[in-house]
Amino acid sequence: MAEALSGAFAAIGPALGPVGAAVASVVTALAPLLPLAGQVIATIVTGLAPVLQNLAALFAPIVSALADALLPVLPPIAAAFTQLVTAVAPLAAGIGQGLAGIFAALAPLLASLAGVLGQAMTAIVPVAAALTEAVLPVPAAARRGLVRRRSGPPATPAAPRRADRCSRARRGSRRADRRLARASRRRGSLPGP
């Protein structure tokens, strides 16, 4: 046994050299921070010590009462657990044997299924490659189409749109005025231009 362990450690030893060097470099890099970390931890512990002492004093009666309440109940619970394990142990052995039988029966089926899947994959890979080659130009063409659309006239900002709406409204009211004038001339109530 000792020879096997020494052989294993001899095999692992060369691989541990770089790991040790990396750990040493990390420790060397962190060495300036260690005193500061110690001071921070000391300050935190010093500040929390009174609080923790008060909490311990507060929880001591609760823990004591809980222990006193559980001590009489623990032996029956331990006995029940022992009986449960004793009753389940034969079932576990039977279940393990049943599962082993199932897996032994499924092993040839799984081996043949793996062969069929391998053949199917061999047939599918060329089709998938051809499909990929056929589909790959589509996103590029779609991008070119989107770029073409974007290269059109720039969108007008909101303020000119509002002004455009107002001018349209003015044009509309001018049109309405002209229509009214034409209708009045036809009736003869207004002189012609």
Secondary structure, DSSP 8 states (H G I E B T S, - for coil): -HHHHHHHHHHHHHHHHHHHHHHHHHHHHHGGGHHHHHHHHHHHHHHHHHHHHHHHHHHHHHHHHHHHHHTTTHHHHHHHHHHHHHHHHHHHHHHHHHHHHHHHHHHHHHHHHHHHHHHHHHHHHHHHHHHHHHHTHHHHHHHHHHHHHHTSS----HHHHHHHHHHHHHHHHHHHHHHHHHHHHHHTSS---
